[in-house]
Amino acid sequence: MKSLLKAVTRAFLALLLLVGRPHAFAQGTVFFSNLDTSAGVNAPVFDIDGLTRLTGASFFVQLLAGPSPTSLAPAPPVASGFNTGYWGSAGDSLNRIIPNVGPNSVAYVQIQVWSTALGSTYDQVVAANGRHGVSAVFTVVTGGDTQGGTLPPSFPGVLTGFRGFELTGKDPASTVPEPSAPLLLGMAAGAAALFRRRGFGGQTRAAGENETLTHRHYLFSDNLG
């Protein structure tokens, strides 16, 4: 029942997306979600450790799509927020119109994810080596077909070719600052002083032990005499 409700909701949102935009009926649509169990889609995104599922409102995700792998363009809007590896906030419409690709056609797509800690766009975050990631290019069959305008739009295509990925890069909070030059010099001086103190102490103890042995030798000789 839940799967049927989700499918009906997806179709209804697709219809709302296209109402009032006659030119959109000539373009394909995709349901931009990495969790759609009714369609066999379950591909979480992981953080930089490769184990932790991405969670937080500060992560953005964007769909790129086009008629060929070399003609990918953003298919807005950008979605925000992740929960245990899956994107999309409550109430967001995840239906996307694919630029320059008709309904019931093959579209090439790619997915970008980034943290907004070091920038608001994907390119800014990549340049700053913030947390970001991008999927391989894969294909989907678009929906939205109206059979020449005689039927309501068909269900949007789904991301069946998406396999998930893990992020790379770092955020400021996870970056360990390099020690300063004065701190390094101070540490080196302290280590040298400690080394000298231990070395001289060892020599002093060795000398004391030699004196004790010599004294015992004299006492032993006197007793023999």
Residue pairs with C-beta under 8 A, 6 or more apart in sequence:
3 37
3 38
4 38
6 36
6 38
7 38
7 155
10 31
10 95
10 155
10 156
11 152
11 153
11 154
11 155
13 93
13 94
13 95
14 29
14 31
14 95
14 143
14 144
14 153
14 155
14 156
15 152
15 153
16 93
17 24
17 29
17 93
17 95
17 97
18 24
18 25
18 29
18 97
18 144
18 153
24 97
24 144
25 103
25 144
25 146
25 149
25 153
26 102
26 103
27 97
27 98
27 99
27 100
27 101
27 102
27 103
27 142
27 144
28 97
28 98
28 101
28 102
28 103
28 104
28 105
28 107
28 142
28 143
28 144
28 157
29 95
29 96
29 97
29 98
29 103
29 142
29 143
29 144
29 153
29 156
29 157
30 63
30 65
30 75
30 95
30 96
30 98
30 107
30 109
30 140
30 142
30 143
30 156
30 157
30 158
30 159
31 39
31 94
31 95
31 96
31 143
31 155
31 156
31 157
31 158
31 159
32 63
32 75
32 79
32 94
32 95
32 96
32 159
33 41
33 86
33 87
33 88
33 94
33 158
33 159
34 41
34 42
34 43
34 44
34 45
34 85
34 86
34 87
34 111
34 159
34 162
34 164
35 41
35 42
35 43
35 44
35 86
36 42
36 158
36 159
39 158
39 160
40 158
40 160
41 158
41 159
41 160
41 162
43 159
43 162
43 163
43 164
44 53
44 54
44 84
44 85
44 86
44 164
45 53
45 54
45 61
45 82
45 85
45 86
45 87
45 113
45 133
45 164
45 165
45 166
45 167
46 52
46 53
46 54
46 85
46 164
46 165
46 166
46 167
47 53
47 54
47 131
47 166
47 167
48 131
48 166
48 167
48 168
48 169
48 170
49 166
50 166
53 82
53 84
53 85
54 82
54 84
54 85
54 113
54 167
55 82
55 83
55 84
55 85
56 81
56 82
56 115
57 80
57 81
57 89
58 115
58 116
58 117
59 80
59 81
59 82
59 87
59 113
59 114
59 115
59 116
60 78
60 79
60 80
60 113
60 114
60 116
60 122
61 78
61 79
61 80
61 82
61 87
61 111
61 112
61 113
62 74
62 76
62 78
62 79
62 111
62 112
62 113
62 122
63 74
63 75
63 96
63 109
63 110
63 111
64 72
64 73
64 74
64 75
64 109
64 110
64 111
64 112
65 72
65 73
65 75
65 96
65 98
65 99
65 101
65 107
65 108
65 109
65 110
66 72
66 73
66 98
66 99
66 100
66 101
66 107
66 108
67 100
67 101
67 105
67 107
67 108
68 108
69 108
69 137
71 100
71 108
72 108
72 109
72 110
72 137
73 99
73 100
75 96
75 97
75 98
75 99
75 109
76 96
79 87
79 88
79 89
79 92
79 94
80 87
80 89
81 87
81 88
81 89
85 164
87 113
88 94
95 156
96 156
97 144
98 107
98 109
98 142
101 107
101 142
102 142
103 142
103 143
103 144
103 145
103 146
103 153
103 154
104 141
104 142
104 143
104 144
104 145
104 154
105 141
105 142
106 139
106 140
106 141
106 142
107 139
107 140
107 141
107 142
107 157
108 137
108 138
108 139
109 137
109 138
109 139
109 140
109 159
109 161
110 134
110 135
110 136
110 137
110 138
111 134
111 135
111 159
111 162
112 122
112 132
112 133
112 134
112 135
113 132
113 133
113 134
113 165
113 167
114 121
114 122
114 125
114 126
114 130
114 131
114 132
114 133
115 125
115 130
115 131
115 132
115 167
115 171
116 125
117 130
117 131
117 171
117 172
117 173
118 124
118 125
118 128
118 129
118 130
118 171
118 172
119 125
119 127
119 128
119 130
122 132
125 131
125 132
125 169
126 132
126 169
129 169
129 170
130 169
130 170
130 171
131 167
131 168
131 169
131 170
131 171
132 167
132 168
132 169
133 165
133 166
133 167
133 168
134 165
135 162
135 163
135 164
135 165
136 163
136 165
138 159
138 161
138 162
138 163
139 161
140 157
140 158
140 159
140 160
140 161
141 157
142 156
142 157
143 153
143 154
143 155
143 156
143 157
144 153
144 154
144 156
145 151
145 153
145 154
146 152
146 153
146 154
179 187
